């Protein structure tokens, strides 16, 4: 049986984090919640739900993901698959087995949980999120011949392939950096349609004008950086 570990970046997700941890399937060997300098009871609720909690004081989605990977690398036994999922309960954690299935059954390297329009709850993605996803994936198709339709945060990747990517983005560009490096290294990938619902609480990125602008700049920056290499 494959060893699957889950990394959940979490900043002030007190009302949602336990739902995410509790609803992950039993196929997961360890749930790692990375407390990204929360000021509420996110840590307590995550620990009560059974997660391993580590802390990254530098705010940023990429910082939190990198901290989770640092923790995993420090262990003597390495996992086969890493799954990333947000801590806001907008994804359906129980769909994890569907997301990892192409890796286990077809030896695919990387899988994105694609938030298709017909599977999204109304209002679960802001207009800027919808447009940003469309623009980013359009540019990846244009420059790299990619088949991605989403930058969804619910994703799975073989651990050895993830190490090859040498991930570096500290903030908003983490997801698009991963997908661009998958393309550049010619790793195999696919998408699995997943449901998506309104998150619990306010988004720290798409819920603010500043967050949306900086996320857009980061995403476009990564795409154009790789398109001219």
N, C-alpha and C positions, 0 to 999 in steps of 0.2 A: 504494500500500500504506500502511495506517495505521501511524503511528509510535506504538509501545506501549512505555512505560517501566514498570518494576516497582519498587516500594518495599518493602523488607523490614526492619522494625524487628528488631533483634537484640541481646539481652542474654545473654551467656554461652551461646552456641549453638555451641560449638566442634565438637561431634560431628555436627551436623546441617546447618549452614549451607551447606557445599559441596554436599551432596546437593540442597538446594533450588535453588541457583544453577545447577548442572549440568543439572538435569532440566527447566528452563524451556525452552519451544520456541524455535526460531530466529526466530519472528515478533516476538520482543522485541528492541528496539533497544538497550536499556541496562538493566542490573540495578543498582539502588542499594541497597546494604546500609547501614543506619544503625546504626552501633555505638553502643549506648545505655549507654556506660560499662562495657563488659565487662572482666573481670579475667582472662580466659583468652585463647586464641589465635583467637577468633572473627574478628578483623580479618585476620590472616594467612591463615586458611583461605578467607575470602571473597575476598580479593584473588587468591589462587592459583587460585580457581575462575573468575576473570575479572570479578568484580563491581567496580563503583565503590564505594569505602567512604568514608563521611563519618562524623563523630563528633558525637553529642549527649551532653554530660556530665550533663544533667539527666535523671534516670530517670523514665520514663513513656512508655507506648505512644503517647499523643498527641504528646508532645514529639518523639519519634523520627519520627513521620509528618510533623509540621510541618517538621522539619529537612529531610526528604527533599524536601518541596514547595518549601522555600526554595531548595534547590540547583537544582531544575528551573527555578524562576522566574528564576534568575540567568543561564540560558543564552539565547543569541540565538535558537535554534530551539526552539519549544515542541512537545510531543508532542500527539497526538490523544487518546490514552487512557492513564489511569493504572490500574495494577493493584496492589492490596495483597495480600500473602500473608505468613503468619508464617514465622519462621526455624526453627521446631522440627521441620519435616518431617512434620507431622500431615496437611497437605493433600497432594494429588498435583499437583506443579507442571506436569506434562505436560497437565493438563486446562485450562490457561489458555486455549487456543484455543476451547474450549467455553464458557468463562465470558464471553469477549469477543464471541462470535458474535452475540448479540442486538443489540449495539451496531453491529457492522459490517453485519449483514444486515437488521435491522429498525429501525435508527436509535433504539434504546432509549437512554436517558440513563445508566442505572445498573443494574448486575447484582450480585446477591448469590449466591455459591456456597452453596447450601443443603445442610446436612449432614443429609440424611434418614436416619431410623432404619435403614432397610434397607440403606443404603450405609455405615453407620458400623461400624468394627471394635468388637467388644465391649470396653468399658472405655476407649474413646478419649475419651469425654466423661464427666466426673464427674457424679454426681447433681445437684450444685448448678449445674453448667453447663446440664444438661438442663432443670431447673426454671426457672433464670433466663431461658433463651431462651424457654421457654413463656410465662412471666409477662410478659416484655417485649413479645413479639409479640401476646399476648392483649390487653394494654393498648393497644397501637398499633391493633389492630383495633377495640377498644371506643371509643377517643377520636377516631381519625382515619379509620376505615374502611379501614385498611391491609390488604394481602394478604401481608405478610411472614410467614414461618414461622421465620426464623432471623436471628441477628446474626453470621453467619459472617464470619471475618476475610478470607477469600478473596473479593475483590470487584473489580469493574472499573467505571470511570466515565469519561465524556468529560471531558477536562481543562478545557474551558471551563466546563462545568457545575460541576465541583469548585471552581473559583475563585469561582463565584457563591455557594457555600455558606458561605464565610468561616469555615472550621472553626476551633474554638478550644479544644476540650477537650484537656487535657494528659496525662491518665492513662487511666483505665479506660472513660470514657464515649465514646471516639472513634467506635466503630461505631454506637452507638445515636444519637448526635448526627447523624451523617451521614444515617441513615435518616429521622430525624424532619425534618430540613431538606429532604430530598427530597420528603417528603409535604407539608410546608408550602408549598414552592415549586411544587408540582404538576408536578414533573418525572416523566418516564416511567420505570418500573422493572419489573424482573422477577426471577425466581429461576431458577437453573440447578442441578439436583441434582448434587452432587459427592461423591466418596468421602472418607472421613476415617479416619485410623488413629491408633494410639497414638503420641504424640509421643516424640521422643528427649529424654531428660532430664526434669527436674521443672518443672512449670508455675510461673511466678512469680505467677500470679494464682489460678487455680482449685486449684493444688496446696497452697495455704496457707489457713488459716482467715481470717487477716487480709485476704489478697488477695480472697477470695470475698466477704467482708462489704463491703469498700470498693467492689468492682466492683458489687455489688448496689445499694448506696446511690447510686453515681454513675448507674447506668442508670435507676433509678426517679426520681432527681432530675431528669434530663433529660426524662423522659416527663411528669412532673407539671408541670414548668416550661412545657413547650409546650402542655399540655392546658388551661392557664388563660389563655393569651395570646389 
